[in-house]
């Protein structure tokens, strides 16, 4: 049954454009699976999707000229992934997939049987003999559009970056200091003999804690260390006023409230009502009492006041978070990135209007694309001599966290 569930999710993602997390959660919510079954199911789905380009390259000569239904092609993709990456016994993989398909498509089961048995007997092509760009495209299953971008901007680091994008990431959480102290979290987990590390207010766990009482009670929140650094860079003080003009699900707004010790005011804006409802639910769960949500288009909305701090956590290409959003690389194109760059400019321009004299404007993204980061800020500052850059950091994806960019500016000229 696990393989059948995995096939359903993979088909939703590859053929229907569903996000990985949504397709996976749909299956998990409808079916009662053990923890082991959940891990196996998720592993097969994410691994097959993440490596789709390379898998299709391996399959191409074996299915050339054949008209194959999507669910059969996805079954073959699953099979190749399980044979190559999961090191499962070949007879088990082939027989399980053949029996699964035979229930609905006897002829299709024969195709699956023939292709996978042939595949396991053939030597795999040596990708290292290909030109560099093709080698990187196939080895890391990275779309050419985005690969060209990385090769232009990071010619000497591109393979290291791609390798980091494929490494499994630990489970990161921010400790909600409005409800609990870091040392109290450590004490609770020590009594359970969990493998973890606490670095200030960041909790790193080798196992998922989303079903743990700490998470369910709002004492810890899933958040990457790079994301945690954004609110710390803003550095709001109690009783100040903060505008989070692109709040999304409110993760950074919640952190800002914690840093302010629930004193002051945070105005959290987004263009989507359902996200604002989730922000309000999160605020209740996390004991955040100073957030006011506003339904607003960040490119044009006019506030009738100024703020001590304005945060623009901009919509971006997400190239820094592909390690745990494996489907993102297939959805993002250079054309979409160009549209995002223009959107970022408009949001930043509008947001700058609401910064107090000597107040701060912080811009952040979860991408490593210079056009969305350094070049975006250079363009903004060239048109706004009243702002001065006081802090800038680019974090590459790796062992310390996601790829992120943060730039903090101060409004110095108040004429």
N, C-alpha and C positions, 0 to 999 in steps of 0.2 A: 504493500500500500504506500510506503514511503516514496518509492520511485514514481508511482502514479500521482501523488500529491506534488512531487517535484516537477513532473512534466506539466501539470496544470499551471503552476506558478511560472515556470520558464516560458510557456506559451503566452501567458498574460503579459510578461515583460517584453519578450522579443517581438511578438507579433501584434500585440495590442497596445504597446507603449506604456504599460503600467509601471509605476516606480517599484523597485525591488522590495522596499519595506512594506508597501501596501499589498503587493501580491503575496508576499510571505505571510503577513498578518492575516490576510483573508483566509488562508488555509489553516493557520494555527487556531483561529477563532472558531472555525467550523468543525474542527476535528480534535478529538482527545488524544494527544500524543504524549509519550513519556519524555522526560528531559533528554534522554539519549536519542530518541526518535526526532525530537525537535532539532537537536544539533546536527544530526545526519542529514535531515531534510534541508536545513539552511545551508549546510556545507555544499551539498550537491547543487542547489539553486544558484548560490552566489558564485561558486567556482565555475559552473558552466557558463553563466552570463559573463563573468569577468574575462574568461579566456576564449570567448566566442570566435574572434577573428582568427586566432591560431588554429582552433579546432576546425573551423570551416576550410582553412587551407589544407589541413591534413585529409579532410573528407572529400575535397573537390575531385581528385582523380577517381575515387571509388564510386561516385554518384553522377559522374559526368554524363549528360544526355538523358538522365532520368528525371521525370516529373514527380517530385516527392511532396506529399502533403506536409504542411507545417508541423503537425504533431509528430510525424515520422522523422523529419529532419531534427527536431528537438530531441527526440529519443536517441538518435545517433549522436548528437552533441553530448548528451548526458553520458552515453556509453563511452565515448572517447575520453571525456573528463575523468570518469571513474576508473578507466583502465590506466590512464597515464598518470594522474595526479593522486588518486586515492589508494593506488596499489592494491585494489581488491582483486580477488581471484578471477581470472578471465572467464572461466566457465560459469561462475556465479553471476557476474555482470551480464553476460550474453543471455544466459537462460532466463534470468529474472526479467530482462527487458523484452525478450521474445514472448514470454508467457503473458506479460502485461498487455502487449499490443495484440496478441492473438485473440483476446477476448472481444475486441471490437473490429479487428482488421486482419483476417488470416493471411491474405496476400501480403499485407504490409509487414507482418511478423517474419515472413520469409526474407523480405528485403533486409530487415534489421539484422536477422541472423547471418545472412550472407555478407553484408558489409562489415559488421563488427568482427566476424571470424577472419575475414580477409585482412582487416586492419591490424589485428593483433599479431598476425604472422609477418607483416611487412616491416622493414626497417623504416624509421621515421626520417624525413629529409633533414639534412644538416643545415640548419638555419644560419650558422656562422659563415657559410660560404656565400651568402647573399650580400648584395650591397648594403651598407650600414643602415640606410633609411628603411629598406625592406625588412632587414633583420630586426630592427627595433619595432617596426610596425607589427610583425608577426609574433616575435618572442613575448612582447608585453601586451599583445592584443590592443594596440593603441591606434585610434583612427588617424588617418594621414593628415587631416586638417589640423588637429591639435598637435600632432607630432611635429609638423612643419613649424608651428608657433614655438614649441619648446626648443627645437633645434636652432631657431633664429636667436632666441633670447638666452639660452643656456647651452651653447654648443659643446662645452667641455664637461657639463654636468648632466646631460640629458639622460644617459642610461642609469646613472645613480638615482636620478629623480624618479624615473619609471620603475626602477626596482623597489624604491620606498613605497610607491603607490600600490604595489602588490603585496606588501608585507602585512600580515595580520596586526591589528592595533590592540593594545590593552583596553580594558574598560576604565574610562576616566569619569570621575564624578567631582562636582564641586560641593564642598561641605557648606550647608546653609547655616551660617553663623547666627541667623536670627532665631534658630531653633536648637542648635547644639554646637558645642565647641569641638575643634579637631581632636583634642586629646580624649574626649568622650567617645568619639567615633572609633578611634584607635583601640580604646579599652574594650568596647563591645566586640569588635572584630577579632581581637586577640583571644577573647574567651571562646570564640568559635573556631579558633585555629585556622583562620582564613589567611590566604597569601595576599598581602596588600602592602601599600606604602603610602604614607601621608606626607605631603610636601606643602606646608602652610595650610591653605584651605583646599588643596587638590588631593583627591583620593584615587590611587591607582590600584585596581584589583585584577587579579588573574582570572577571576570568574565574574559572570554577570550578577549584579545586585538588584536588578529591576523588580525582583519578587521579594526582596529583603524588606523587613519592617522599616529600616532606615530610609529606603526609597519611598515606600508606600506612605510614610508619615511626613514626607517632604523635608527630611533632614539631610538628604543628599540629592543632587540633581545631576543627570547625565550632562557633562560639559567637558570639552577638550581643553587642555592647558593653554593652547594658543588662544582659544576663545575667552578663557578666563582672564587672560592678560588685557583684553580690550577695556573692560570696565575699570581695571586697576590703572590703566593708562589715563582714562578720563579723570580718575581720582576725585570724585565728588565728596564734598564734606557735608556733615549733617546740617540741615536747614537750608541747603541750596536748592535751586530749581534746575532740573535736567530735562531736556527734550531728546527722546529716542525716536527719531523721525521715521525710521524703517524698522520697527521693533520685531516683525515676524512673529515668532511664537513667544517672544518676551524673555528669552534666556538671559540676555545681557541686562535687560531692565531689572530683572529679579536680583541680579548680582549688584547692580548699582544701588538698589534699595538696601541690600545688606551692608555695603560699604558706608552708606549714609545712616546706618543704624535705625532705619525706619523713621528718620526725621527729615522733613523737607518735602519736596514734590517731584514726581517723575511723570511726565506726559509721554505716553507710549502710543505711537501712531502706526497704523497700517492701512492698506487699501482694501484688505479682505476682512469682512465681518467675522467669519468663522475663526480666523486667527486671533482676533481681539477677544472673542469669547474664551478661547483657550488661554490667553494671557490672564484674563480675569479669574478663570478656574485655577490657574497656577498660582496666582497671587494669594488666593484663599488657602490653597494647600501649603504654601511656603510661609504663610504668616506675613506676607508683604502688605502693608497698609497705606502706602503713599503713592500708588500708581493710579493714574487716571487714563483711561483709554480713549482714543479719538480716531474715528474713521476718517482717514485723510489720504489724499494723493500727495505724496511728498514732493512732487515736482511743482505743484502750484498752490498748495494750501497756505493760507495766510493766517498766522497767529497774531493776536492783538497784544502781544507782549514779547519780552526778551528773556533769555535764559542764561544762567551762569555757565552751563555746559550744554553743547549740542552734539549728539552722537549720530553719525551717518554710517550705519552698518549696511553697506550698499548691496543691492542685488548684484551678483557677479557670476563668473563662469564656473566657480567652484573647483578649480583645478588643484586646490590645496587639500581637498577632502575626499578625493577619489578613492583613497584607501578603504573608506567605509561607506562610500556611495558608488559602488562599482558600475552602476548603470549610467551614471552622469556623463561618462566619457562618450557614450553613444548618442546622447541627446544634445550635446553641445557642439556647435559648429562655429566657424569663423564669422559667418553672417550673423548668428545670434550674439556673438561676442561684440561685434560692431554695434549692434543695437543696444547692448548693455552699456557700452562705453558712453553712448549718447545719453542714455537714461541716467547714468551716474553723474554726468556733468550737470544735468538739469536738477537733480536732487541736491547735489552739493551747492549749486548756485542758490537755490531756494533756501536751503538750511542755513546758509551763511547770514541771511537777513535777520535771524532771530538770536544772534549771539550778542550778549551784553558787552559793553566796553570792558576790555581786559578779561573777557570770558574766553572759553575754549571751544574749538570745533575739532572733533576727532572723527577721522575717516578710517574705516576698516573694511577689509574684504577677506574672504576665505579662498583667494586665488593667488597664484604667483606670476600672473601675467602682468608684465610691466606697463602695458597700455592701460590697464585698469587700476594700476597702483601708482608707481612713481611718476609716470607721464601724466596721469590724471591730476595729481597734486601740482606738478610743475605748471600745467595749463591753468589750474585754478589760481595759483599764486601769481602768475604773470598778469592776471586780470584783477587781482585783489591785493594791491600793495598794503592794504590795511591789516592783512593777516600775515603772521610770521610763523614759520615751522619751528617747533621747539622739540619735537621728538619724532623719530621715524624708525621703523623696524620691519624687516622682511624675514619671516620665519619659513624655512623650507620644510616640506613634509619629511618626517623622520621620527626617530626614537623619542624626541622631546615633544612631539605633538603634530598637529596638522600644519599645512602650509597656510600662512596668514600674513596680511600686511596691515600695519597700523601707522597712522600719521596723526600727530596732535599739533594743532595750530592755535595761536592766541590772537585775539583781535586787539591790536596795539594802537591803531589810529582811530580815535572816536569822534572825529570831526563830522 
